[in-house]
């Protein structure tokens, strides 16, 4: 429907209408974040890896001696970052602290955070596979989710929505 018209629900439609793919992106980000948070916390709480059946020898080719730092990184970059991105997508508003970033980049901070989350997820999985020199089905699942996040963020309707100049 045209700008300023009524949506079939009777609510006013605006230029800020959220495309379906933005909503899908929010759900994928939410899933990654919600599943990564407890894993990160548990890796920090039990850094010997025993809770997950992961021997410390898995870290032989990594710079880490325990699973504490990987757990903290998992918590922050695959837990908090995707949840922040999802919240920003769902609310559609930038917090005060992010407005200067939006002005400088010309992109909504939600779109930037979503893209960063997707890249972080893919980098995390590739790095993990290289460092542990092994592969598990969850690597494929989360690698695919990371690629899905990047793909959704780059979809034309999501990119157009992510243009912060559109809503001015």
N, C-alpha and C positions, 0 to 999 in steps of 0.2 A: 504494500500500500504506500502511497505517496507520503512524503513528509507532511506532518501536520494533520493527516487524516486519522480516522479511527480504525483500530484493529477490530477484527470481527468480535472480539470480546467486549468491545465498547471502551477499551482503554485507549488513550492517545498513543499513536505511534510516533516515534522520534527517529532522528538519524542515528541515535545511539542504540538502536535495536540490536540485540545480541544474536549473531548468526548461530545456527545449530552446531556448526563445527567448533565454535568458541565454547559452547556448553559441553560438547564431547571432550574437548581439550581439558576443561576443568575437571571432568570426572576422571580422566586418565591420570592427570596430575594428583588429584586427591587420592586415588588408589595407590600410586607409587609412594606418596608421602605417608599415608596411614600405615602401609606395610613396612616402610623403612624405619619409622620412628622406634617401634618396640625392638626391632632387631638391633638398631644402633645402641639403644639403652642397655639391652642385655649383653651386647659385646663389651660395652664399657664396664658393666657390673661384674661380668665373668670373663675377664680378658685372657684367661687361659684357653678359651674356646671349648672347654669340656661340655658346656651346656648344649652346644650345637654339634658336638661330636667332631670338632675340628681341632686336630693336634697342632701345637705350635710349629711343628715341622713344616706345615703348609706355608709358613711365612719365610722359609729359608731363602727365597730369592726376592724378598721384599726388604725395604729398609726398616721394617717393624719387628720388634721382639715379642710383642703381645698383640692381642686384638683390640686393645683400648683405643689407639689412635684410628685404626680403620673404623671402629664403632662410632667414634666421635665424628669422623668425616661422613659416614653413612647417615648418621642422625642429622647433621647439618645440611649436607648437599642433596641427599636423596629423600630426606624426611622433611625438614623445615622449609627448604627452598621450594619444593613442589607444592607444599601446603600453602605457603605464602602466595605463590603464583595462582593457585586455584582460588584462594580467597579474593585476590585482586581481580581475577576474571569474573567471579560470581558477583562481586559488588560493583564492578565497573568503574570504581572511583580510585583515584590515586591518593594515598595519604600525603599529608603536607610535606613530609621528608622526601618524597619521590617526585614532586612537581618540577623541581629544577632539572632532574634527569629527563623527564618527559619533554620539557622545553628544549633542552640541548639536543636530544636525539630525534625529536619529532615522532616518537613512538610512545604508546602507552606503556607504563612500567609493568603492567600485567603481561603484555606481549613479550617484553624483554625478559621478565622473570620466567615465563613459560619456555621461551627459547633456551635460556641458560639452563633450566632444569632438564630439558631434553638432551642437550649437549653433555651436561654433567652426568646424566644417567648412562649415556653411551660410553663416555670416557671411563666412568667407574667400572663398567662391565669389561671393557677391553683391557684396562689396566689390571683388573682382578684376575682375568684369565691368564694374562701374561705373567703376573707375579706368582700365582699359585701353580702355574703350569698344569692346569687341569680345567675341565669343563663339566658343568652340571646343567641340567635342564632349566634351572632358574636363571642361568646366564642367558639362555636363549629367550626366555620369557621377558626378563627385564631389559635385555638388549632390544627386543622388538618393541617394548613399551617406550623406551627412549627414542627409538626411530619414529614411532608413532607420534610422540610429542613433537619432535622436530618437524615431521611431515604435516601435522595439523597446524602448527604455528606458521608454517610457510604456505598453507593453503590460501588462495587468493582472497576468499571472504574473511579469513582470520587476519591476514595482512592488512586488508582494507580497514577492518575494525580496529586493528592495532595502531593505525595512523592517528596520533593524538591531535593532529590539526583538523581532522574530520569533524570533531565535536565542538570546535570553537565557534 
